[in-house]
Amino acid sequence: YNSFSTSLELPDNTLNFAKKHPLMDKAVPPHGNQPLLVKKDANFTQLVVERVHGLDGKPYEVLYIGTENGWLHKAVALSSGVHLIEELQVFEEAQPIKSLVLSVPKRALFIGSNTQVIQVPVANCSKYRTCSDCILAKDPYCAWTWNGSRCVRIDAYDGTS
């Protein structure tokens, strides 16, 4: 290893790296002194959080987490911990998720890689075919209709069907 007595002796590429990747003085500890979500063999690349209100009127934080191999994890922060709602393989070929952009008016998430952009809805409630699947998903966007026929997005739910 080279030894440098001052930063003036450091190579330009080292200084440029330090400028582009500043370090904080102290680490920011996670809430509750433990990670919110741990996933084996997954490197998270992007995070978007949206606060939504469920049918119970309570606010929930919905987390959209992108990985380096193209998976999107959707989770909700509950008082008991984080509950993983779903995992989607976004791209046909595994590639890092480089950007996540939430469009509240479109109720969609735009997911970008180096080569493409995909739009996915924030909720796909119709995939839950039974009341128990709908409820156990704990997706704050979804609710089971009163007549028990289907799982719908709460923004489309009028409480009568």
Secondary structure as GFF3:
##gff-version 3
##sequence-region A 1 161
A	DSSP	three_ten_helix	7	9	.	.	.	ID=ss1
A	DSSP	alpha_helix	12	20	.	.	.	ID=ss2
A	DSSP	three_ten_helix	31	33	.	.	.	ID=ss3
A	DSSP	beta_strand	44	53	.	.	.	ID=ss4
A	DSSP	beta_strand	59	67	.	.	.	ID=ss5
A	DSSP	beta_strand	71	78	.	.	.	ID=ss6
A	DSSP	beta_strand	81	89	.	.	.	ID=ss7
A	DSSP	beta_strand	99	103	.	.	.	ID=ss8
A	DSSP	beta_strand	108	112	.	.	.	ID=ss9
A	DSSP	beta_strand	117	121	.	.	.	ID=ss10
A	DSSP	three_ten_helix	125	127	.	.	.	ID=ss11
A	DSSP	alpha_helix	131	136	.	.	.	ID=ss12
A	DSSP	beta_strand	142	144	.	.	.	ID=ss13
A	DSSP	beta_strand	151	153	.	.	.	ID=ss14
A	DSSP	three_ten_helix	154	156	.	.	.	ID=ss15
###
